[in-house]
């Protein structure tokens, strides 16, 4: 986490760390593998292939880490902004009802998910600002959430197929009609609110702390902003 002079808080994802280190180890591994395959006897060939494969995996992991934005979230005075290599979304503080860790039924208990959920007062600004590529990514990434807190009368899961691929038009509060990917995302958000009580989610791997601590940070910032608005 870091901040700047205008009071914004930047959250760096845990998954972003050690990207350069992975690339360096991968490069060193490839050099070792090349020397191994060139200089050592043939009966050690398979070991050389294993080293090559491990080095390539390190390089790929490092590459995917490096190409992600430096910060996954910016908590600013007016907005919460999520950054991803496929685009971004934002939630205006006036549109945020609450943020917390969603819970799912596990036997007789309710267990929190390793994620933070945001419940919105209005979808308008969120759906306007999200990029279509990121909307597509969220539809795929958050699909497993639809299987949480499922209807006990739907043991096969087939009755949820429509909610997974709901491509009907979506009419926003101001009358704007959404089609395509953004309409599908809007319907998905409605369905997730029914199941888990929240509209959009961030996995704990996108954060620099555990999900509950981040939810508490958002709540604290929201209370501070409301108090500042009253004082003004």
Steps between C-alpha positions, in 0.01 A plus 500: 500500500615856433355850482562833334454869568133514400408238760453205264585152629651252253464125553762273345385143438687219675500311170699787343803449724823326392433536129851617413648237732312226312629629166859510629478146638343383174779655293768350725325163476504512118873574499565209736278273290685596181837424659361179650370369168817602317773383739362210702450136391186387317374297796442835677291629207163459677625700798599777260152499348352528850720802577399660170130447573533646851686803363231563238229481767690758710528729198128473425400565860730802513367631168137481612586670829694783335234584241236559768460864618725609787195556721175304488292759686497873561290628790454868426283782633219442251551151360626151560675396178601145410780459244555189290702436184166461317357830622355656812182569692411762757250537781406849614471527877144632459411175319652268760255359752747276682802274463561179692610137470215287361415181685383166364321211663727212593294243683349677799753781491552811291860528379647823355639487147853617423360806326351841564155579365364845411128573513403796282213744526506554125658307212502795257848644550661161553362352178588811300862507610593132483676390183335223293816286522504520878124432511562180301779401738277553805222290347743210472695555822199544729285225346585253783338743746163413347534151644524635855189502724316303235135399513462166676243403235763531228735213578605454136590867452328507159245758617780758528604483137276794408650724769850414376426605142221757527542706182171691511508880476538683831323831570686729739331737744529797263339304215821416315481156339811286521566218256764231464776449756405787729138383511620151592716647777208702634278190520788310663532773765128477574526123539807518721321746728221244542749225587768682698365847577756687288532611137871493420793321663876529539701188586740519793790432258436848357561659842797573723329363814230252595150561368348589838765767569443653158124507555562682828724751318223573248244541778734734688558714190126509433424618855773765479361632172147518641627684807693747285187562291299575816767737631505690174 
